[in-house]
Amino acid sequence: MNTLPTAETPRHRSSMAGSATVICLMSLCVVMSFGTATLTMLLAKHSVVKRAIEVDECFMAAEAAVDLVMSELTTNKDYAGDGMGVVSGAAGRVSFTAQLVPAFAGPQDYTIVATGIVGGVSRAISVEISPQAGSGPGFIGINGINMSGGIIDSYESSKGTYLSQASGDPLHAGSEANIQSNVGMSLSGLVYGNATPGPGYTVSGGSGVTGSTAPATEPLVIDPYVYAPPIATMGSVSSTITLNSGVYRYTSFVIGGGKFAYFNGDVTLYVDKKLEISGSGQGILKPGAKLTIHHGTDKWTFSGSGIINEDQKPASLTLYSATTYAGTISGGASFYGTIYAPNTPMTASGDSDIYGAVTVKTMSLTGGMCLHYDSSLGKGTGAFARIVVRPSGSIARRS
């Protein structure tokens, strides 16, 4: 006998619908959980990527700051007026700072500490730099060099005193004291380096030259120096005076007879005519000071006690002179500095050795006078090389 299908009761249908709803809700929960996990993962990944980009931008900004510091050193110019080797700035959302440690004080070893900042993220690097030894002539007598006795050699003030680097008999240090002229040279002392006469000329008495005495293939071209004081004269100096950081101009500057000239900070001194520190008079360049002298006409003389550069850093003392009159260094005090006087016939004698570099019209060295080229001077204050780059702090720099 055939049995007809039994119709589902409303209660049974309701039970099936409820089961389907539960299954749908469970499926939805699974999908939402998966979606939430995926979104969380994506957000976390985005955060990691974002931070990695910011860290990368921080390092790039720090490296750019290092380049700006090196640019100031290379050109010997403080672009922002906030100190040599100190920079700061911003580009878009990125900012940076950098500075030399210790503060700039001429050719010596430094560390550049640079920081890049993006939002709340910052990273720092440190770059160790060192002055490069100079490769050009340390002493130039454009129209001749005459040497009678004495020693010409080199050392590096950034590495310590001359005596700490000197040895042997006779006592001498390095052999980078290259000397050059556009004519011939007469040398009867010892030269630890090259002695280069002008094209077609020779070195007489050059048996004490350790390097080459071959003539140059072309003459030296020396830039002229033009005396152009930017301020009015303040009169003349003939008694004890103290000059602190600033620019000064005097008609004449004569220190003698137990008088003193003290120089503190960064001093620029213009002298129109006679420049003389002689006898028992003394010029004293205090520690950390820098003195730049611009001289016009008449003679310049450093004799007797002369200028005492207490730091013994040749880069701290510079003389520029336009005079065609005589220049003299003599007496018992050594001269630590650089001289650029392309029109001046210079005579140097006695125990007052010169440590630094000299460019003059003619150079006459007598009485066992010695010249010690400071190769830390390089080609100016910008001759620095990067030695070591490392991260600052605990965050490792990416290679």
Sequence and secondary structure as in RCSB ss.txt:
>XXXX:A:sequence
MNTLPTAETPRHRSSMAGSATVICLMSLCVVMSFGTATLTMLLAKHSVVKRAIEVDECFMAAEAAVDLVMSELTT
NKDYAGDGMGVVSGAAGRVSFTAQLVPAFAGPQDYTIVATGIVGGVSRAISVEISPQAGSGPGFIGINGINMSGG
IIDSYESSKGTYLSQASGDPLHAGSEANIQSNVGMSLSGLVYGNATPGPGYTVSGGSGVTGSTAPATEPLVIDPY
VYAPPIATMGSVSSTITLNSGVYRYTSFVIGGGKFAYFNGDVTLYVDKKLEISGSGQGILKPGAKLTIHHGTDKW
TFSGSGIINEDQKPASLTLYSATTYAGTISGGASFYGTIYAPNTPMTASGDSDIYGAVTVKTMSLTGGMCLHYDS
SLGKGTGAFARIVVRPSGSIARRS
>XXXX:A:secstr
         HHHHHHHHHHHHHHHHHHHHHHHHHHHHHHHHHHHHHHHHHHHHHHHHHHHHHHHHHHHHHHHHHH
T  SSSS TT EEEEETTEEEEEEEES   SSS EEEEEEEEETTEEEEEEEEEEE    S SEEETT EEE S 
EEEEE GGG  STTT BTTTTB BS   EE SS EEE SEESS EE  TT  EETGGGBSS     SS       
    SS     B S EEE SEEEEES EEE TT EEEE SEEEEEESS EEE TT EEEE TT EEEEEE SS E
EE TT EEETT  GGGEEEEE   S EEE SSS EEEEEEEEEEEEEEETT  EEEEEEEEEEEEETT  EEEEG
GGTTSTT EEEEEEEEESSS    
